[in-house]
């Protein structure tokens, strides 16, 4: 069985330092909106609408497709241009289609290119952008 080392996924991705969060969800779920909120709080865009992922050892690196570099959609405003990063390791995945079943949910994992990454169910989570910034800002891995 051949292991896939690269894939293009539908989602958004932002980074804080050398740690990135990958945001999944159906169209209209708020991926770009969450990414914009995090950028306003100090994160930097990696990619919006499409994210190219590549396995590098025990890491999954994210980068924008060439045609989307530095572009993010602001619903009701249009396409915005901003600074962007590439080849940032994904340390967390957020699913905006699912809600956590408990106030303090058990740890979840998301399999990405044969690696298990921490997963947060983000639907209807208050202060999600701020909480993700705090989570990404921690220094331990």
N, C-alpha and C positions, 0 to 999 in steps of 0.2 A: 504494500500500500504506500503510495507516494504522499508525502506530507506537503501541504500547500504552504508556501512561505510568503505569499503576497496576495492581497485582495483589496478591491475597492468596495466600500460600504456606504450606504445611505445614512448620513448622520452629520453631526457637528463635533468639533473638537477644539478645546482651548487648553492652554498650558499656563502654569504658574511655575516659574523657574524651570527645572528639568523634570517636571511631573505634569502629565496631561490627563484630562478626563474626556472620555468618548461618550457622546450623548446620542442615544437612539430614541426613536419614536415614530409613530405614523405621521403623515403629512398633516400639519396644523397642530401638532401636539405641543409645540413651543420650544423646539430644539434651538432654533436661531435666537429666539427671545431669551432663553436661558444663557446661551453663549454671550449675547450682548450684555446681559446683566453682569455676568462674570467679568467681561472685559472692562466694564465700568468700575468694577471693584479691584482691578489690577491684573487680571489675566490677559493673555495675548492669544489672538486667534491662531489656530493651526489650520482648520478648514471648516467650511460650512457647506452643507448640502451633499458633499461627497468627501470621503476621507480615504486616502490610500494607506493601507496598513502593511507593514513588512515585519516578518519575524527576524530578529537578530539575536541569536543565542536564547537567553531566557527573557528577552524583552520583545514587546510589540511596539514598533516605532510608527508614528503617525506623520503624514505629510499631506499637503493639499494637492489635488490634481492640478496640472499646469494651468488649465483654463480657468480655475477658480482661486488662484493665489491672491490672498489679501482681500477677498470679496465676501461680504456677509449680507444676508437679506434682513431688512428691518420692515416687518409687516406694516403696511399703510404708508411707508416712506419710500422704500425702494432699495436698491443695492448700494451698500456703503463700501468704501475702500478703507482699509486699515493695515497696520503692520501685521506681519504674520511670522510664524515659526515653522520649522519643519524638522523631521526626524526626532521628535520628542517622545520618550517612552510613555505609553499608556499605563497608568497605575490604578485607574478606576473607570468603571462603566456605569452609566446612568440610563435606566429605561423609563421614559416618560409615559409609557402606555400602562404601566402597572403601578398599583398603589401598595405600599407596605401594609401588611396585615396587622401590624401591632405598632404601638408607640415606640418600642425598643425592639425592632425586628432582629431575628437571627441573621448571622452573616450569610450572604448569598454569593455565588460565584457565576461567572460568565466565561464560557470557553471561547477563546479567540485565537485562531491559528495554533491550536493544540496547547494553549496555555490557559490556566484558570486565573481570571482576574476578579477582584472584588466588584460586586454589583450592588447598586442601590436602586430600589424601586422609587422613582421620583414623582409619580403622579400625585398631585394635590399636597405636596410637602411644602409647608410654609417656610419661607426664608431659605429655599433650596440653594440659590446662588451664593448667599453668604456662607451657608454651611459647607458647601463644596470648596469655597476659597479657603476656609479654615482647615478643612481636611487636606487640601493640596499643600498648604503652607507648612504642615508639620515636617520636621526634618528627618525623622526616621523613615526607613523603607518598609 
